Structure formats: structure tokens, C-alpha cells
Amino acid sequence: MELFFKVLLLGFLEGLTEFLPVSSTGHLIVVGGLLNFHEIPGKVFEIAIQFGAILAVCVRYWQRLWGVVRGLPTEANARRFAGNILLAFLPAMVIGYFLHDTIKGLFDSQVVAWSLIVGGVAILLIERLEITVRHYQVEALPIRKAFSIGLCQCLAMIPGVSRSGATIMGAMAMGCSRRMAAEFSFFLAIPTMLAATVYDVHKNKQALLESGHLDMLVLGFFVAFITALLVLKTALRFIERYGFTPFAWYRIVLGGIVLWCL
């Protein structure tokens, strides 16, 4: 029963934070440490429930995604949309493959705390820049900028940076509107987290099978999926109305609290 509530809480936390620039991985590391969560191989659990949240994107935007898939053979916009997402995914795929073990070695609460603070300051600075918005649609984004946003996403391999935060802030700095930057981050999460989930589960499949808690992994996945689906409905409206400054201050305060506790 104790494990059940731990998984429930972590799944909810993942779904709540995955699409906000506050680092879902950072929250899972800190809260998982407080809960002494070790019954399931930790990194596999974190990655798998993250993909549960990403699946919510597929459901929320299924009409748009299906339109892209259906239009690939004949529509230039569909090919540009898919090409930009895949091109942005490329840097994370390459770096993640070659530096997988090094990246996992950074999963530490102190690294998370400093990343939260530095990322919060970066968000405040970018929000104050006077940037001319030039891009409003994913399919209209120049391929050079799509690749550059993918490079920004790689910063999130440092736990606490936030994958969505790095891609959204990077996109905004390159002249993308808030909404388009957020949506690009959502769509880019699909191939990124799919690849990370498959790779991590394959690499740790023996430990996962031996843990005897596959049912808890499924529970965490499901809870993250449902929570993220609900969050997606309001996240874009909140961002368009209030911007990212509230998340920046939240990061700075949370990072400070974690450092004080450590």
C-alpha cells in the first residue's frame, strides 16, 4: 500500500509538471529521494511515466498529428512540420545515445537545485528581452531554427533544467510566439521521450523484471497520462495570459529550499 501511494504521487507529479518549465525530472528526483523510492529501478520508472505524459499530447492533438501523417505524401506543410520536429529531435538522439551513462550520473538533488535556480534566472532574462515575433506555425519555421531549438533541448539532459523550459525559451529567443514555442515543445517531446523510454527500458529490462512491480509501472504511467491530459487543457491559456515569469520565481524559490534542506 505504501508503494501504491508513492507511485500515485509520483505519477501525478509527472503529469502536472511535464509541460511546464519547472523540470518534471527534477521534481521526481527530489520527491523520490524524500519518499525513499527505490522499489522500482528509479530511472526506468521516471522515463516510463514521462512517456505516459507524452502520450497525452498524442491524444490532445490527435487530429493535427493525424492530419500531418495523412498529408505527408501530398502536402508540403505536413512534410515541413514532420521535418522540423525530426530535425529538432536529432541532437538529443545523438547526444543521449553516446552520453547516456554520463547523463544518468548527474541525477542528484544538488544538481537539480542549482539547475532550477539558474534556469529560473534565465527565464526571467528572456522574458524581459524585446524580441520581434516572426514565427507562429511549426511548419513555417526555418530548418536552421528548428535544429537550434533541438540543441536547446539538449540542455535539459542536465536534471533540473526542464526539457519544455529549454525548448520554449530557446524558441522564444529565436522569434517564436509563446503559443507556437509551447506547441513545438509538446510535439518535440513525442519522439524524444519515446526514444528515451524504449532505450532505458531495454537497457534495464532485467532489473525491471526482477523488481516484480510491473503493475506499479503501469499505474504510474496511467496516472501521469490522465494528469497531463488535464493539464494540457489549461497550460497554453495560462502561458498566454501570464507568461513564464511565475514559473521562473517558482523555480528559484524551490531550488533555494532544496539547497537549504541539503
C-alpha positions in Angstrom: 0.0 0.0 0.0 2.9 2.4 0.7 4.4 1.7 -2.7 0.9 2.3 -4.3 0.7 5.8 -2.8 4.3 6.6 -3.7 3.6 5.6 -7.4 0.4 7.5 -7.3 2.1 10.7 -6.1 5.0 10.5 -8.5 2.7 9.8 -11.5 0.6 12.8 -10.6 3.6 15.0 -10.1 5.0 13.9 -13.5 1.7 14.7 -15.3 1.5 18.0 -13.6 5.0 19.3 -14.4 6.0 17.7 -17.7 4.7 20.5 -19.9 5.6 23.4 -17.6 9.1 24.9 -17.5 9.8 23.6 -14.0 11.5 20.3 -14.7 9.5 17.2 -14.1 12.7 15.1 -13.8 14.0 17.5 -11.1 10.7 17.1 -9.2 10.8 13.3 -9.5 14.4 13.2 -8.2 13.8 15.4 -5.2 10.4 13.9 -4.2 11.6 10.4 -5.0 14.5 11.0 -2.7 12.2 12.3 0.1 10.0 9.2 -0.3 13.0 6.9 -0.4 11.6 5.5 -3.6 13.7 2.5 -4.6 11.3 -0.4 -5.2 11.3 0.1 -9.0 14.6 0.8 -10.8 14.4 4.6 -10.5 15.5 5.9 -13.8 13.3 3.4 -15.7 10.3 4.5 -13.7 10.9 8.2 -14.3 11.4 7.8 -18.0 8.4 5.4 -18.4 5.9 7.7 -16.6 7.2 10.6 -18.6 6.2 8.8 -21.7 2.7 8.5 -20.1 2.6 12.3 -20.0 3.8 12.5 -23.6 1.0 10.1 -24.8 -1.4 12.8 -23.5 0.0 15.1 -26.3 -0.9 12.5 -28.9 -4.5 12.3 -27.6 -4.8 16.1 -27.1 -3.5 16.9 -30.6 -4.5 13.7 -32.4 -6.4 15.5 -35.2 -3.5 17.7 -36.0 -1.0 14.8 -35.8 -3.2 12.6 -37.9 -3.6 15.4 -40.4 0.2 15.6 -40.7 0.6 11.8 -41.1 -2.2 11.7 -43.7 -0.7 14.7 -45.6 2.9 13.5 -45.8 2.7 12.1 -49.3 1.0 15.1 -50.9 1.2 18.3 -48.6 4.3 20.4 -48.3 3.2 21.8 -44.9 2.8 18.3 -43.5 6.3 17.4 -44.6 7.8 20.6 -43.2 6.0 20.0 -39.9 7.4 16.5 -39.6 10.8 17.5 -40.9 11.2 20.3 -38.3 10.2 18.0 -35.5 12.6 15.2 -36.6 15.4 17.6 -37.2 15.0 19.2 -33.7 15.0 15.7 -32.2 18.3 14.7 -33.9 20.7 16.4 -31.4 19.1 14.8 -28.4 19.1 11.4 -30.1 22.8 11.5 -30.8 24.0 13.1 -27.6 21.6 10.9 -25.5 22.9 7.7 -27.1 26.6 8.5 -26.6 26.4 10.1 -23.2 23.6 8.1 -21.6 25.5 6.8 -18.6 27.2 10.2 -18.0 23.8 11.9 -18.0 22.3 9.4 -15.6 25.3 10.1 -13.2 24.0 13.7 -12.9 20.7 12.7 -11.3 21.4 14.3 -8.0 19.3 16.7 -5.8 22.1 19.3 -5.6 22.5 19.4 -9.4 18.7 19.8 -9.6 18.6 22.6 -7.1 21.2 24.7 -8.9 19.7 23.9 -12.3 16.3 25.1 -11.1 17.8 28.4 -9.9 19.9 29.1 -12.9 17.0 28.1 -15.3 14.7 30.4 -13.4 17.0 33.4 -13.8 17.4 32.6 -17.5 13.6 32.6 -17.9 13.4 36.0 -16.2 16.0 37.4 -18.5 14.5 36.0 -21.7 11.0 37.2 -20.7 12.4 40.8 -20.4 14.0 40.8 -23.8 12.3 42.7 -26.6 12.2 40.0 -29.2 10.3 40.6 -32.5 7.9 37.6 -33.1 8.4 36.2 -36.6 7.2 32.6 -36.3 3.7 31.5 -35.5 3.5 28.0 -37.0 5.7 24.9 -36.6 5.6 24.2 -40.3 6.7 27.7 -41.2 9.8 27.6 -39.0 13.1 27.7 -40.9 15.0 24.4 -40.6 18.1 26.1 -39.2 16.0 27.4 -36.2 14.3 24.0 -35.8 17.7 22.4 -35.4 18.8 25.1 -33.0 15.8 24.5 -30.8 16.8 20.9 -30.8 20.2 21.9 -29.5 18.5 23.9 -26.7 16.5 20.8 -25.7 19.8 19.0 -25.1 20.4 21.4 -22.1 17.6 19.5 -20.4 19.8 16.4 -20.1 21.1 18.2 -17.0 18.4 17.3 -14.5 16.5 20.4 -13.2 16.9 22.4 -16.4 13.5 21.3 -17.8 13.0 19.9 -21.3 10.0 22.1 -22.0 11.6 25.1 -20.4 14.8 24.8 -22.6 12.9 24.3 -25.8 10.3 27.0 -25.1 12.8 29.7 -24.1 15.1 28.7 -26.9 12.2 29.0 -29.4 11.1 32.4 -28.0 14.6 33.7 -28.2 14.6 32.8 -31.9 11.4 34.8 -32.5 8.7 32.2 -32.0 5.4 33.3 -30.4 4.7 31.9 -26.9 2.0 29.6 -28.1 4.0 28.3 -31.1 7.1 27.8 -28.8 4.9 25.8 -26.3 3.3 23.7 -29.0 6.7 23.0 -30.6 7.9 21.8 -27.2 4.9 19.5 -26.9 5.4 17.9 -30.3 9.1 17.6 -29.9 8.5 15.7 -26.7 6.9 12.8 -28.6 9.9 11.4 -30.4 12.3 12.4 -27.7 10.5 10.6 -24.8 9.6 7.7 -27.0 13.2 7.1 -27.8 14.3 7.6 -24.2 11.6 5.2 -22.9 12.5 2.4 -25.3 16.2 2.8 -24.7 16.0 2.9 -20.9 13.5 0.0 -20.6 15.6 -2.1 -23.0 18.8 -1.3 -21.1 17.3 -2.0 -17.7 14.7 -4.7 -18.6 16.3 -7.4 -16.4 16.3 -5.2 -13.3 12.7 -4.2 -14.1 11.5 -7.8 -14.5 13.3 -8.8 -11.3 11.7 -5.9 -9.3 8.3 -7.6 -9.6 6.5 -4.3 -9.8 5.5 -4.0 -13.5 1.9 -3.3 -12.3 3.1 -0.3 -10.4 5.0 0.9 -13.5 1.7 0.7 -15.4 -0.1 2.6 -12.7 2.4 5.4 -12.7 2.2 5.6 -16.5 -1.7 5.8 -16.4 -1.8 8.4 -13.6 0.8 10.6 -15.4 -1.2 10.3 -18.6 -4.5 11.3 -17.1 -3.0 14.2 -15.1 -1.1 15.5 -18.2 -4.2 15.3 -20.3 -6.0 17.6 -17.8 -3.0 20.0 -17.5 -2.7 20.4 -21.3 -6.2 21.9 -21.5 -5.2 24.8 -19.3 -1.4 25.2 -19.7 -1.5 27.1 -23.0 -4.2 29.5 -21.8 -2.2 30.2 -18.6 1.1 30.8 -20.5 -0.6 33.1 -23.0 -2.1 35.1 -20.2 0.6 35.2 -17.6 3.8 34.3 -19.5 6.6 32.3 -17.8 7.6 34.7 -15.0 5.5 32.8 -12.3 7.3 29.6 -13.2 10.7 31.3 -13.0 10.1 32.5 -9.5 8.8 29.1 -8.5 12.0 27.5 -9.8 14.2 29.9 -7.9 12.3 29.5 -4.6 12.1 25.7 -4.9 15.8 25.5 -5.8 16.7 27.6 -2.8 14.6 25.4 -0.5 16.2 22.2 -1.8 19.7 23.7 -1.2 18.7 24.8 2.3 17.4 21.4 3.1 20.6 19.7 1.7 
